Amino acid sequence: MQILRTRSYELAEIPAIAYRQKLPSGGAGVKIIRLDVNASASATLDKRTGEPVPYGTYDETLFPLEAFYEAMEMTSGLPYTMRKPINIAACGDAAEPKADAEGAAEAVSDMSAGFPEEEYNAIVERYSDEKGRMNYTLMNKDFIQFASKSKTVADMISKKSQTEDILVFIVQSRSAFIAGKKNSVSSEEARALILVLDELDPRSAFKELKQFINRKLMK
């Protein structure tokens, strides 16, 4: 069995490891697994605030709220891949097998029907730093440079198109270029791509790009 999640990190707040996972119902969640006792706890991530919201039955003495905040911070910006469940050895060490290439590809195709997996993988590869975290500053800078030179974007701004529509066009065009494709993804696929990237960074993956678009629209 494999689950769609980030790689795991050991926490300092409590003896535990944690990772983010994409929830089947949509959105992102954080899971914490204790290393000293057989116990785990989960939380969803509030899309408005980006804060963890614990759910289900769990022992609050074993999983203080501070541990969820640490887990959220430690896994912020990490991309999803298909990974095997974490095995906790008797000695309390966590072993996390590396996902093979087939598993990594399967991860994205399971995200949602019609999800542009090649474009997602290309964006993650291009904008991940040496620690494997998404560099949203670099990604936004790159996308803004494209937008500032695009005649189509200029036309959409002059016509006072909606910010979301302009954003979708930019993501369609730029993701196709990054993936080395001649044809862009559909607007629905671009929205799905934006949604998943937003789940990795609740503040909004394209915050700076949206600000750039809005400034142009206000002129």
N, C-alpha and C positions, 0 to 999 in steps of 0.2 A: 504494500500500500504506500502511496505517496500523497503528500498534501502540498498545497500551494502556499508557500510562506517564504519569509526572509531567512537568512541564516541566523543562528542563535548567538546570544551574548550572555556572559556570566554577569550577574548583578553584584553590586557592592552593598546594597541596602540589606539584602538577606541572602542566605546560601541557596541560590537558585539560578536558573537560566531562563531566558525569555526570547520570544520571537514574535513578529507580526505575521498574521495570516489573512488571506482574503476569505471572507465569510460567504457561504453558499447563498445566503439571503441578500448579499450585497454589502458593500462597505468593507472596512478593515477592522481587525481585532488584534488584541495582544494576549498571548498565553504565557503564563509563568509556571515553571515546573521546579519544585523544591528538590535540592540535592541530598538533603539530610533525612527527609521523611517522604513517604509515598503520598504526595499531595500536589495538586495543581489548581490553578485558578485562571479565569479568562475575563476579558473586558472588551467592550466595543469602543470605538473611537468616535466621539461626537464630531460630526462633520462641521458644525458651526464653530466650535471652540477648539477642536483637536485634542480635547482632554479624554482620558480613559474613563469608562463607565463600567465598573465591575458588574457581572451578572452571574446568576446561578448560585448554587450553594457552595460556600467556601469558608474557611476559617480565617477570620479577620486578624487573628493574632499571628497566623503563619504568613498572611499576605496583606501587610499594611498598605494603605493607599499610596504611600511614598514609593513602594516597590513598583506599582503600576506606572507611576510617573517616570521612574528611572527606566523601566522597560520601554516606555514610549520614546523617551529621549535617545536611548541606546540604539533603537531600531529605526529611528527617523531617517528617511531618505534611502533606505535599503530597498532594492528592487525585489519583486517576487520571482521565485523559481520553484519548480517542482522538486521537493526534497523528501527524503525518507523520514519516518518518525524518529524522534530522538530516543536513544536507548540510555537509560540511567543505570550504570553498573553498580554492583553491590558496594564498591568502595566509595561511591558518591561522585565518580567522575562522569562527565557527559560525553558521549561519543556521537558525532554527527557525520554520517557518511556523505561524501560528496555526490551530488546528482550527476548522472552521466548525461551525455549530449542529448540522447533521446528523451530523457526525463525532462530536461530543461525546455525542449521544444514542446513537449506535451503540456507543460505548465501553462503556457500562454493560451494554447488552444482550448483549455478548459475554463478560461476566465469567463467567456460569454460567447454566445453564438455570433459568428461573423466578426470576431475580434481580430484586428490586423496584427497578427503575431510577428510577422517579419519586421514591420515598422517599429513595433514595441521593442523587439530585441535589438534593432539597430540603434534606437534612441538610447536604450540602457547602456549599450556598449560604448557609444560615442561620448556620453556625458557622465559616466561613472568615474570617480576618482580612484586613486591607488588603493583605497580602503574598501572599494566596492559600493560607495554611497553615491547617490545621484547628485551631481553638481548643478543645481537649478539656476544658479547665477550665470554659469557659462551657457546653459541651454537657453535661457531667456535672452542673453546677449546675442547669441547666434540667430535666434528667431526674430529678434528686433531688427538686426541688420538686414535680414531677408525682407522683412515687412517694409522697411524704409526705402528699399530699392524696387519694390514690386509695383508695377503700373496698376495691376488689378486691385491691390490694396488701396492705392491712391484713389482709384475710381470709386471704390466702395466707401471710402471716407468722405469723398466729395458728395456722394449721394446720401450721406448720413445713415449708412446701414447700421444694424445692431452690432454692438460689440461682440456678442457671441457668434454672430455669423462671420464677422471678419476673422475672429480667432479660429473658427473651424476651417476657414479657407487657408489660413496660414499654416495650420497644423497639417492639413491635407497635402499642401504643396511641399512643405519642408520635410515632412516625414517620408514622402516618396523619394525625395532627393537623397536623404540620408540612407535610405534602404537601397538606393541604386535602381529605382524603378522608374519607368517612363509614365505609368499611369498612377494617378492619385487614388487614395482610398475614398470611399463614399463619405458623405457628411455624417451618416450614422456611425460609421466605423471611426471617424475622427472624434466624434463625441465620446465614444466608448474608450478611445485611447486617452483622451483628456481626463475622463473620469478615473481611470486606473492610475494615471500619474498623480492626480489629485489625492488619491487614497494614500499614496506614498508620502505626500506632504500636505497635510490638512489645510495649511495656509493658502493653498492654491498653487499648483505647479507653475502656472503661467501668470503669476501675480504681476510681475514687472511688464510682461508683454501686454496684459490687459490695461495697465496704467498708461503705457505708450499709446495704445489704441484710443483710449479715452481722451488723452491730451490732444491727439490729432483731431478727434471729433468735436472737441470744444472750440477749436480755432475757427 
